[in-house]
Amino acid sequence: MISKNSSFFFEIRQKFSGPLIMKSLEYEIEINPSKSYWSEIFRLVIEEKWFNTPNDYQIWLKGFSKEQFQLFVAIEKGTGNFIGSVTLTTHELVNGEKISCVGTFILHPEFRGQGIGLTLFNEALKHGATNKTLVAVPSMSDKYASKFGFNVIGTKIIDYYAKCSALKLSSLLTDSRLKITDPSEVGWEKIYAYDRSITGMCFRGDFLREFFSQPGAYNKVVLNENNDIVGYCNIRTGPDNILSIGPFYANSVRLFQII
Ligand SMILES: CC(C)(COP(=O)(O)OP(=O)(O)OC[C@H]1O[C@@H](n2cnc3c(N)ncnc32)[C@H](O)[C@@H]1OP(=O)(O)O)[C@@H](O)C(=O)NCCC(=O)NCCS
């Protein structure tokens, strides 16, 4: 699908050793284009040392409706070359409000610094809910705040890393009253209900099922003696065997440690 007003035209000056050469670039913004664009986005994302997997785009498409999820891709006219991307995922909350999460904002290095990123971002912001949220790299944080007002929740997110070889499995906590089991044994409806009670997000059940079921995902759900869910954890395998933990919820800190 191609969004409205999606054709842009401008000029890039390319300076070679000889005279200045003017080269024109025309591009359009496509929404949820073919899956082949994801491999390019994924490559760039990994270069930035962010975490994604080759399956993510497919999971988003399967797990969310077109109204819930859009990948905006700037594509060079004529060649079909990838220029840049940004995603928007809209969640409806139990209180009836909606919130859209902006992500995967990245341009091919060759096209950076020419105003395309900002145009693409502005195009994406026209969609989704009025309330929007994002996680910024430090160099962009003030810019998002000053240009678009992304300054309401100033949470600082810290990434923690651990080497699996340094983990001491012998010091893990256990509790014989808990049952640690697979999501399929618990049933997805029960898992969605638990997830909703924690996140306040409705309608992300299909996404959770796809996310948990992807290749390279390891997950467990924990039940108490009453068979109530008291936590769950998902771990995904990324490039270079890096593991990413989440979503990971528990009813208490102790349960969190056990899970
Ligand atoms: C960040 C990025 C997507 C911007 O795209 P771009 O095409 O290079 O940016 P533009 O040429 O449109 O930007 C023009 C100006 O607006 C800023 N800008 C771009 N997008 C913006 C946005 N969404 N909000 C606020 N400012 C923005 C740029 O930083 C630049 O500022 P400057 O003039 O102070 O340098 C691109 O540089 C990139 O891919 N960087 C690496 C990945 C990354 O850090 N992504 C951001 C993750 S939070």
The ligand as a MOL file (V3000), in Angstrom:
LIG
                    3D

  0  0  0     0  0            999 V3000
M  V30 BEGIN CTAB
M  V30 COUNTS 48 50 0 0 0
M  V30 BEGIN ATOM
M  V30 1 C 18.4500 9.1000 12.7570 0
M  V30 2 C 18.2410 8.9690 11.2470 0
M  V30 3 C 17.1320 7.9720 10.9650 0
M  V30 4 C 17.8660 10.3330 10.7210 0
M  V30 5 O 17.6500 10.2650 9.3340 0
M  V30 6 P 18.3350 11.3330 8.3620 0
M  V30 7 O 17.7640 11.1950 7.0070 0
M  V30 8 O 19.8040 11.1880 8.5050 0
M  V30 9 O 17.8690 12.6890 9.0070 0
M  V30 10 P 17.4810 14.0370 8.2470 0
M  V30 11 O 18.4950 14.3700 7.2160 0
M  V30 12 O 16.0810 13.9640 7.8010 0
M  V30 13 O 17.5560 15.0380 9.4790 0
M  V30 14 C 17.5850 16.4150 9.4460 0
M  V30 15 C 17.7700 16.8560 10.8820 0
M  V30 16 O 16.6360 16.4620 11.6650 0
M  V30 17 C 17.0130 15.5250 12.6440 0
M  V30 18 N 15.9940 14.4880 12.6530 0
M  V30 19 C 15.7900 13.5010 11.7700 0
M  V30 20 N 14.7500 12.7610 12.1350 0
M  V30 21 C 14.2730 13.3120 13.2780 0
M  V30 22 C 13.2090 13.0000 14.1430 0
M  V30 23 N 12.4460 11.9440 13.9120 0
M  V30 24 N 13.0040 13.7680 15.2160 0
M  V30 25 C 13.7890 14.8270 15.4750 0
M  V30 26 N 14.8360 15.1750 14.6940 0
M  V30 27 C 15.0620 14.4270 13.6000 0
M  V30 28 C 18.3560 15.0050 12.1960 0
M  V30 29 O 19.1280 14.4870 13.2750 0
M  V30 30 C 18.9480 16.2330 11.5750 0
M  V30 31 O 19.3560 17.0890 12.6110 0
M  V30 32 P 20.6730 18.0130 12.4580 0
M  V30 33 O 20.3170 18.9590 11.3980 0
M  V30 34 O 20.8410 18.5690 13.8340 0
M  V30 35 O 21.7780 17.0810 12.0850 0
M  V30 36 C 19.5460 8.4820 10.5410 0
M  V30 37 O 20.5690 9.4030 10.7740 0
M  V30 38 C 19.9820 7.0870 10.9630 0
M  V30 39 O 19.6050 6.1150 10.3520 0
M  V30 40 N 20.8220 6.9950 12.0360 0
M  V30 41 C 21.2680 5.7120 12.5650 0
M  V30 42 C 20.1150 4.9760 13.2650 0
M  V30 43 C 19.5430 5.7780 14.4250 0
M  V30 44 O 20.2550 6.2470 15.2920 0
M  V30 45 N 18.2080 5.9120 14.4440 0
M  V30 46 C 17.4800 6.6110 15.4830 0
M  V30 47 C 17.0410 5.6640 16.5210 0
M  V30 48 S 16.2540 6.4470 17.8990 0
M  V30 END ATOM
M  V30 BEGIN BOND
M  V30 1 1 1 2
M  V30 2 1 2 3
M  V30 3 1 2 4
M  V30 4 1 2 36
M  V30 5 1 4 5
M  V30 6 1 5 6
M  V30 7 2 6 7
M  V30 8 1 6 8
M  V30 9 1 6 9
M  V30 10 1 9 10
M  V30 11 2 10 11
M  V30 12 1 10 12
M  V30 13 1 10 13
M  V30 14 1 13 14
M  V30 15 1 14 15
M  V30 16 1 15 16
M  V30 17 1 15 30
M  V30 18 1 16 17
M  V30 19 1 17 18
M  V30 20 1 17 28
M  V30 21 1 18 19
M  V30 22 1 18 27
M  V30 23 2 19 20
M  V30 24 1 20 21
M  V30 25 1 21 22
M  V30 26 2 21 27
M  V30 27 1 22 23
M  V30 28 2 22 24
M  V30 29 1 24 25
M  V30 30 2 25 26
M  V30 31 1 26 27
M  V30 32 1 28 29
M  V30 33 1 28 30
M  V30 34 1 30 31
M  V30 35 1 31 32
M  V30 36 2 32 33
M  V30 37 1 32 34
M  V30 38 1 32 35
M  V30 39 1 36 37
M  V30 40 1 36 38
M  V30 41 2 38 39
M  V30 42 1 38 40
M  V30 43 1 40 41
M  V30 44 1 41 42
M  V30 45 1 42 43
M  V30 46 2 43 44
M  V30 47 1 43 45
M  V30 48 1 45 46
M  V30 49 1 46 47
M  V30 50 1 47 48
M  V30 END BOND
M  V30 END CTAB
M  END
